[in-house]
Amino acid sequence: MEAIQEKELKGIQLDILCDVAAFCEKHGLRYFLAYGTLLGAVRHKGYIPWDDDIDIHMPRPDYEKFLNTYNSKGNSNVAVCNENDPHYRVAFAKVYRKGTIVKEFHFKHDVFGVYIDIFPLDGYAGRKQAHRCGELRRYMHVKNSVFLPQMTFARKLRLAATKFILLPFSLKSLFKAIKKSATECAYDNSVKVYSSYSRCAEKEVFPREIFDNYKMIPFEGKEFRAPIECDVYLSALYGDYMTLPPADKQISHHNSQAYKI
């Protein structure tokens, strides 16, 4: 296998994003740049310099339609989720590039190549619902985690204990429980919406109206959809988001390597 370096990795991710965006525009599906991708677009007009991934949001109705139709067009990108691939170990969806593989060193081996993440937005029924989704998402994270040499003994012990407690629960059962809780309230009937598949779901609650319309913003020389009120979204997640973090915090949180196969 040939290692994919950062510049090529970002080029593949951007190409996937362009394809997904074009598909959504053609089929009338809503999508928005999300998380650090939106922050990078607003603050840097592209990737955050020390970041190396792309995230988007889709309202649940559009998310489901996208997953049911995207792969039918048959190109080099594949939309994958736990409902269309029994080996997939993540609650939210990804679109990945065929002919590549990503080894994520913190987690058990999965089935995708160089990818972008797609997080659904769901109707918000209250803090209890969001807290439950966040807890279930954290349980999924624990079941997928592996023991690393650099972990302290105490951390390994906590991880082992939690894994033992979760033994009766399969990933499939956790996925079903997350979706059941996430979809209690229909997106288009909600005053507030939230990122239901986030480990911090109860903190990622937003007025639905900020996603009722969009504006195009630049990202790496292209333009993509952003929530009409970016400031509300970014302020809720990052506070004073236009101020750079200290130099020692300007690091990637991803621990992976991509390869051509």
FENCOR-V49287 format. One record per residue. NEAR is the number of other ideal C-beta (glycine too) atoms within 10 Angstrom. Layout:
# FENCOR-V49287
near
NEAR
NEAR
This chain:
# FENCOR-V49287
near
11
9
10
21
10
11
7
14
20
19
13
22
23
19
15
22
22
14
18
23
19
10
19
20
11
9
13
8
19
20
22
24
26
24
22
20
26
26
20
19
22
19
17
15
12
17
20
18
12
13
21
17
20
26
19
23
27
26
23
21
15
20
25
16
17
24
19
12
13
22
15
6
11
8
11
14
22
20
20
22
20
21
15
13
14
10
10
18
18
21
25
19
25
21
28
23
25
11
12
21
19
21
13
16
10
13
16
11
12
20
16
20
25
28
24
23
18
26
21
27
27
27
22
24
17
12
12
11
21
25
14
19
27
23
16
26
22
14
20
23
15
14
18
16
15
12
10
12
5
5
14
8
7
8
12
13
11
13
16
11
11
15
14
9
11
15
8
7
14
11
19
11
11
18
20
14
18
24
19
12
21
26
17
16
18
12
22
11
8
18
10
15
25
28
27
30
27
19
18
13
27
19
14
24
15
20
17
18
14
19
22
13
11
17
12
10
17
14
24
18
8
14
12
24
21
24
24
15
17
20
12
14
26
20
13
15
18
16
8
7
17
11
8
12
11
6
8
6
8
12
10
13
10
13
11
15
15
24
15
15
9
